[in-house]
Amino acid sequence: MLHMSRNSPYSDNTLIKEALESLAAQVPPSWLLRRKPSKAGLESDVAAEIVAPDGRTATLVVEARSRLDPKDVERVLARLRERLGPSGTGVVASPYLGERTREKIEQDGASYVDLTGNLLLMVDDPAVFIKRQGADSDPWRSERPARSLKGVKATRVVRALVDLAPPLGVRQLAALAETDPGYVSRILQMLEREDMVRRQPRGPVEEVEWAALLRRWAEDYSVLGSNRASAFLDPRGVESFVEQLRAVPRSGAAALRYALTGSLAARAVAPLAPARMAICFVDDPDGLADRFGLTPTDTGANVLLVEPADGFVYVRTREVDGLRYVALSQAVADLLTGPGRNPAEGEELLRWMETNSEGWRASA
């Protein structure tokens, strides 16, 4: 385990020393990992050598980075590849590497190590593959604006970025999300660092990595934790609940503002197994339960009625076969954070959306 002071950043020398110690601690006992003298022109890079029991060796070139955001990974790895020559393995070392940064490094075929225990070492010859999970958040993170996607305003901005095709300007996003341009700018700066949106300086958003953005939103949002949910039993089953919703008048005193989410929303567009649980946003859960004859329960529920924290869940809903469903962006977030098999269904829905992106994304 690496020893860390509470304050960061580390000096390059300290960072590289502890990174190499961490790598050396993970190779098998019969292997050797040792530091080599730095090559001329390597600047902050340092060379190390891994030695197999049969004497075969591979060179590692380790680059120290006090911080590495996802948007900078491609540039840093291109720089590192220039120093590798025809052979060798590039390793990025940093006090902390976020999940998306680690994913991008691995996708590029490089390796990494951080001082919280996240580690990936991939060498072709001699063959080495070692991967470890460390911290999932930065223990030295300084307080900065827009570091998370929690809250109503962030939800609205994410929904607009996912639901609507670029280009999307800051003021346009602010109007769509019903919030102020300054807040939108701070969110976009965060998402640019995470390489989830791309735009020219002071220009509109030109590209959105919407699947990654939905997964990132699901880290800070929860369908049950961010809203008020109540569990009920419909003794006649989920389909009975659905049919009662289908019979609700579209207008008049008996009309109802609702939107189905979760498995039912996914099933409306993608081939999934029959839903075991109905999840429905509704402004008055108790009133709907009384109207439909649902029984409150702590166990065996097949209906979750969710009072939304914000009415934005009803924005860009879809009408299919007489039923109202949340937008697919909302459905994915609710599934990824929902109970039971919902997260797996969320991934299935994401795959369907990636294959059919032109069918559900609208123009702003």
Secondary structure, DSSP 8 states (H G I E B T S, - for coil): -----SS----HHHHHHHHHHHHHHHS-TT-EEEE----TT-TTEEEEEEE-TTS-EEEEEEEE-S---GGGHHHHHHHHHHHHTTS-EEEEEES---HHHHHHHHHTT-EEEETTS-EEEEETTTTEEEEE---SS-TT----SS----SHHHHHHHHHHHHEES-B-HHHHHHHHTS-HHHHHHHHHHHHHTTSEEE-TTS-EEEE-HHHHHHHHHHH--TTTSSEEEEEE-TT-HHHHHHHHHTS-SSSTT---EEEEHHHHHHTTS-----S-EEEEES-HHHHHHHHT-EE-SSS--EEEEE-SSGGGGTT-EEETTEEE--HHHHHHHHHTSSTTHHHHHHHHHHHHHHTHHHH-EE-
